[in-house]
């Protein structure tokens, strides 16, 4: 109807937890959620009784395939001692736990509940790489699957279109990768806490020990340009442009805004939420933009009364390096075609004017798909509380952050704006 959407009751985040991300074949994925949940309990400054949680929303993409177990809602309820509370599983591919967050916010805003736990989990390591590709492919459209488009191919096509339209080159992808890998060593939860130079030096040292010819890379970009070190996956997507297979979980505790100060002196408020849907590749008029991202951003900006300029930092869905560039443009941080220039100019660095993916992003922090949305929101919450440690954004007036999460090849998107008042 065109009216401005708003929450009938404000919502605040008062606790959060994130499991260490990585590959853990010897663990049960319930362990990951328990790890995140325990950290969340300890993060609530003034404490709380878990019995006061009214409901739980948990995102999971396809553990049905990855671990051959479905119906994760009651499994998590039992794990947390929350039976017989209502618990709902949400599924939106890589945006599954961001949808859980959205549902939790709406449940509190409606007045139905006062305290809600939201989160997500995924275990991918029990499958082979081929099986993971098959499982993730379930989030593609039937048309994309029929033509053999895996996710690297989808984003390779997007990068090719972007290069052709805006004159960018693979160096734009290098800049994103180098920046993300510079942030990751500052994150103790990251799956790959290594800079690109760390990878380069490790490869050189391995060659020395084996008595093999020692590569003479001049710098990180020279390393990334070498197909022996950074092989092509789906041109122009190379190995270092792609996020890893990951296991992990994350969760957040939400309460009504009017109750927030009972739990912490540093609540983080939900200022705007947005969600959009998008076309499959065959129906898109332009491969260099996501209508789902634009719709979600529009809804969140209108609800919050804020503009892209007001967002001081963000976690952006960088499943592939080109995605970060395109999403920055769709979120309004820069004009179309200017994203690759902004990254090259240092805008998105940790010490830049608008840091992007301070956590290391999906590329380096890890991408356990069902947990990713909640993990992004956890990073924003941590930054706004000033508790991100060595990767803390150095802005004494840090007040507004956002998380953008994309599901599938663009079919589902969320954009959430959080604020410290």
C-alpha positions in Angstrom: 0.0 0.0 0.0 3.1 2.3 0.1 2.8 3.0 3.8 5.9 3.2 6.0 6.4 0.0 7.9 7.3 0.2 11.6 7.5 -2.1 14.6 4.6 -1.9 17.1 7.1 -2.5 19.9 10.8 -1.9 19.9 13.3 -4.8 20.1 16.8 -5.0 21.5 19.6 -7.5 21.3 21.0 -8.1 24.8 23.2 -11.2 24.3 25.0 -13.1 21.6 27.2 -16.1 21.0 29.2 -17.6 18.1 30.9 -21.0 17.9 34.4 -21.2 16.5 33.9 -21.8 12.8 35.8 -24.5 10.9 35.6 -28.2 9.9 34.8 -30.5 12.8 34.0 -34.0 11.5 34.4 -35.5 14.9 31.7 -33.3 16.5 27.9 -33.3 16.5 26.4 -30.1 15.1 24.4 -29.8 18.3 27.7 -29.1 20.0 28.2 -26.0 17.9 24.8 -24.5 19.0 25.5 -25.4 22.6 28.9 -23.6 22.3 27.2 -20.5 20.9 24.4 -20.7 23.5 26.8 -20.9 26.4 28.7 -17.8 25.2 25.4 -16.0 24.8 24.3 -16.7 28.4 27.6 -15.4 29.7 27.4 -12.3 27.5 24.2 -11.0 29.2 25.7 -8.4 31.5 23.1 -8.5 34.3 22.2 -12.2 33.8 18.9 -13.8 33.0 17.0 -17.1 33.6 16.9 -19.2 30.4 13.5 -20.4 31.6 12.2 -16.9 30.7 12.8 -17.5 27.0 9.3 -17.5 25.5 10.2 -19.0 22.1 13.1 -20.0 19.9 13.6 -19.5 16.1 16.5 -21.5 14.6 17.7 -21.2 11.0 19.1 -24.3 9.2 19.4 -24.7 5.5 19.8 -28.4 4.8 21.2 -30.5 7.5 18.5 -32.8 6.1 21.0 -33.5 3.4 24.4 -32.7 5.0 23.8 -34.9 8.1 20.7 -36.8 7.1 18.6 -35.4 9.9 15.7 -33.1 9.7 13.2 -31.5 12.2 15.9 -29.5 14.0 13.5 -27.3 16.0 12.6 -29.9 18.7 16.2 -31.2 18.7 17.5 -27.8 19.7 14.6 -27.3 22.2 15.6 -30.5 23.9 19.3 -29.5 23.8 18.7 -26.2 25.5 16.1 -27.5 28.0 13.4 -25.4 26.4 10.8 -28.2 25.9 7.8 -27.6 25.6 8.4 -24.0 24.4 7.5 -23.2 20.8 10.5 -23.5 18.5 10.4 -22.9 14.8 12.9 -23.7 12.1 13.4 -21.2 9.3 14.9 -22.0 5.9 16.0 -19.5 3.3 19.2 -21.1 2.0 22.2 -19.0 3.2 19.8 -16.5 4.8 18.1 -19.1 7.0 19.1 -17.7 10.4 18.6 -14.1 9.3 15.0 -15.1 8.7 15.0 -16.6 12.2 16.1 -13.2 13.5 13.4 -11.5 11.5 10.7 -13.8 12.9 12.0 -13.3 16.4 11.9 -9.5 16.0 8.3 -9.7 14.7 7.2 -12.0 17.5 8.3 -9.5 20.1 7.1 -6.5 18.2 3.7 -8.1 18.0 3.5 -8.3 21.8 3.2 -12.1 21.7 6.6 -12.6 23.5 9.0 -10.7 25.7 12.1 -12.7 25.2 13.1 -14.8 22.2 16.2 -16.8 21.3 17.2 -16.7 17.6 20.1 -18.4 15.9 21.2 -20.9 13.3 23.5 -23.9 12.7 24.9 -26.0 9.9 27.3 -28.9 9.6 28.8 -29.4 6.1 32.1 -31.2 6.8 30.6 -34.7 6.9 30.0 -34.5 3.1 32.5 -34.6 0.3 33.1 -31.4 -1.7 31.0 -32.8 -4.5 28.2 -33.6 -2.0 28.3 -30.1 -0.5 28.0 -28.7 -4.0 25.0 -30.9 -4.6 23.4 -29.8 -1.3 24.0 -26.1 -1.9 22.7 -26.6 -5.4 19.3 -27.3 -3.9 19.1 -23.5 -3.2 19.5 -22.7 -6.9 16.5 -22.4 -9.2 15.5 -25.5 -11.3 16.5 -23.5 -14.5 20.1 -22.9 -13.1 20.4 -26.5 -12.0 19.3 -27.8 -15.4 22.0 -25.9 -17.2 24.7 -27.0 -14.7 25.2 -23.7 -12.9 26.8 -24.3 -9.6 27.3 -21.3 -7.3 30.8 -20.5 -8.5 29.4 -20.5 -12.0 26.6 -18.2 -11.1 28.9 -15.6 -9.5 31.4 -16.1 -12.2 28.7 -15.0 -14.7 27.9 -12.1 -12.5 31.6 -11.0 -12.3 31.9 -11.4 -16.1 28.9 -9.2 -16.6 30.2 -6.6 -14.1 33.6 -6.5 -15.7 32.0 -6.0 -19.1 29.6 -3.3 -17.9 31.9 -1.3 -15.7 35.4 -2.0 -16.9 36.6 -3.7 -13.8 39.2 -6.5 -13.8 40.3 -9.4 -11.6 42.3 -6.9 -9.6 39.0 -5.7 -8.1 38.5 -9.2 -6.7 42.1 -9.3 -5.4 41.4 -6.1 -3.4 38.3 -7.6 -1.7 40.2 -10.9 -0.9 43.2 -9.1 0.5 41.1 -6.8 2.6 39.0 -9.7 4.1 42.1 -11.8 4.8 43.6 -8.8 6.6 40.7 -8.7 9.0 40.4 -12.4 9.6 43.6 -12.9 11.8 42.0 -10.4 14.2 39.0 -12.7 14.7 39.6 -15.7 17.0 36.4 -17.3 15.7 37.5 -17.2 12.1 38.0 -20.4 10.1 41.0 -18.9 8.1 42.8 -16.4 10.4 45.5 -15.8 7.9 46.3 -12.9 5.6 47.0 -13.5 1.9 50.7 -12.8 2.6 50.6 -15.5 5.3 49.3 -18.0 2.7 52.0 -16.8 0.2 54.8 -17.2 2.8 53.6 -20.6 3.8 53.6 -21.8 0.2 57.2 -20.4 -0.2 58.4 -22.1 2.9 56.8 -25.4 1.9 58.6 -25.3 -1.5 61.9 -24.6 0.4 61.4 -27.6 2.7 60.6 -29.9 -0.3 63.5 -28.7 -2.3 61.2 -27.4 -5.0 61.7 -24.2 -7.0 60.8 -21.3 -4.8 58.2 -19.0 -6.4 59.2 -15.4 -6.8 56.0 -13.6 -6.1 56.5 -9.8 -5.7 53.4 -9.3 -3.5 49.9 -10.6 -2.7 48.4 -9.7 -6.1 51.3 -11.4 -7.9 50.5 -14.5 -5.7 46.8 -14.3 -6.5 47.5 -14.0 -10.2 49.4 -17.3 -10.3 47.1 -20.1 -11.3 49.3 -22.6 -9.6 48.6 -20.9 -6.3 45.1 -19.6 -7.0 43.5 -21.9 -9.6 40.4 -21.1 -11.5 37.1 -22.5 -10.2 34.6 -20.8 -12.6 36.3 -17.9 -14.4 36.9 -15.3 -13.2 36.2 -16.9 -9.8 39.4 -18.5 -8.5 40.0 -20.4 -5.3 40.7 -17.3 -3.2 37.5 -15.7 -4.4 35.3 -18.5 -2.9 34.1 -19.0 0.7 34.9 -22.3 2.4 32.9 -25.3 3.5 32.2 -24.6 7.2 30.6 -25.9 10.3 29.2 -23.6 13.1 26.4 -22.0 14.9 25.4 -18.6 16.3 22.6 -17.2 18.4 21.3 -13.9 19.8 18.9 -13.1 22.7 16.2 -10.6 21.9 13.9 -8.8 24.3 11.3 -6.0 24.2 13.0 -2.6 24.0 11.2 -1.6 27.3 12.9 -4.5 29.1 16.4 -4.2 27.7 18.0 -2.2 30.5 17.1 -5.0 33.0 19.6 -7.2 31.2 22.4 -4.8 30.1 23.6 -1.3 30.2 24.7 -1.6 26.6 21.6 -2.8 24.7 21.7 -2.8 20.9 18.4 -1.8 19.3 16.8 -3.1 16.1 16.3 0.0 14.0 15.2 -1.4 10.7 14.5 -4.8 9.2 14.0 -5.6 5.5 13.5 -8.7 3.3 13.2 -9.1 -0.4 12.9 -11.8 -3.0 14.6 -12.0 -6.4 14.6 -13.6 -9.8 16.6 -16.5 -11.1 19.4 -15.8 -13.6 17.3 -16.6 -16.6 14.7 -13.9 -15.7 17.1 -11.1 -14.6 17.4 -8.1 -16.8 20.8 -7.2 -15.3 23.3 -9.7 -13.8 25.1 -6.9 -12.0 22.4 -6.2 -9.4 20.1 -8.0 -7.0 16.5 -6.8 -6.8 16.1 -8.7 -3.5 18.9 -6.7 -1.9 17.5 -3.4 -3.1 14.0 -4.3 -1.8 15.3 -5.4 1.6 17.4 -2.3 1.9 14.6 0.0 0.9 12.3 -1.5 3.6 15.0 -1.3 6.3 16.0 2.3 5.5 12.4 3.4 5.4 11.6 1.8 8.8 14.7 3.2 10.4 14.5 6.7 8.9 18.2 6.3 8.0 20.1 6.4 4.7 23.1 4.5 3.4 25.3 7.3 4.5 24.3 6.7 8.1 25.5 3.1 8.1 29.0 3.3 9.7 30.0 -0.3 9.0 28.4 -3.5 7.7 28.7 -7.2 7.3 27.9 -7.9 3.7 27.2 -11.3 2.1 30.6 -12.1 0.4 30.1 -15.7 -0.5 32.3 -14.8 -3.5 34.5 -11.7 -3.8 32.4 -10.2 -6.6 29.3 -10.4 -4.4 30.7 -7.9 -1.8 31.2 -5.3 -4.6 27.7 -5.8 -6.1 26.0 -5.8 -2.7 27.7 -2.5 -1.7 26.2 -0.9 -4.7 22.7 -2.3 -4.2 22.8 -1.2 -0.5 23.4 2.3 -1.6 26.9 2.6 -0.1 28.3 3.6 -3.5 26.8 4.3 -6.9 26.4 1.4 -9.4 29.8 0.7 -11.0 31.7 2.4 -8.2 32.1 -0.5 -5.8 35.3 -1.8 -7.3 36.8 1.7 -7.1 35.7 2.2 -3.5 37.4 -1.1 -2.5 40.6 -0.1 -4.3 40.6 3.3 -2.6 40.4 1.7 0.8 36.9 2.7 1.7 36.0 -0.7 3.1 39.2 -1.4 5.1 39.0 -1.7 8.8 40.5 1.8 9.1 38.5 3.1 6.2 35.5 5.4 6.2 33.0 2.5 5.9 34.5 -0.8 7.0 32.9 -3.9 5.4 33.2 -7.4 6.8 35.3 -6.6 9.9 34.9 -10.3 10.9 36.7 -11.4 7.8 33.4 -12.1 6.1 32.1 -15.4 4.8 35.2 -15.7 2.8 37.5 -16.0 5.8 35.4 -16.2 8.9 33.5 -19.1 7.4 30.1 -19.8 5.9 28.1 -22.5 7.8 25.1 -21.5 5.6 22.3 -21.9 8.2 24.3 -20.0 10.8 25.7 -17.2 8.6 22.9 -14.6 9.1 23.0 -14.8 12.9 26.9 -14.8 12.8 26.8 -11.5 10.8 24.4 -10.0 13.3 26.6 -11.2 16.1 29.5 -9.3 14.6 27.5 -6.1 14.3 26.2 -6.4 17.9 29.8 -7.0 19.2 31.2 -4.0 17.3 28.4 -1.7 18.6 29.1 -2.8 22.1 32.8 -2.0 21.5 33.8 -5.6 22.3 35.4 -6.7 19.0 38.9 -6.7 20.3 41.7 -6.2 17.8 39.3 -5.8 14.9 37.2 -3.1 16.7 36.2 -0.3 14.4 38.2 2.7 15.7 35.4 5.2 15.8 34.5 6.6 19.3 31.1 7.5 17.9 30.2 4.2 16.5 26.5 4.0 16.6 24.9 2.3 13.5 25.8 -1.0 11.8 24.1 -3.3 9.5 24.0 -6.9 8.3 23.2 -8.0 4.7 22.5 -11.7 4.1 21.7 -13.3 0.7 20.1 -16.7 0.2 20.6 -19.0 -2.8 21.5 -17.3 -6.1 19.7 -14.2 -5.0 16.2 -15.4 -4.3 16.1 -14.4 -0.6 17.7 -11.3 1.0 17.6 -9.6 4.4 19.0 -6.3 5.6 19.0 -5.5 9.2 20.1 -2.2 10.8 21.2 -2.2 14.5 21.9 0.9 16.6 23.6 1.7 19.9 21.8 4.7 21.6 
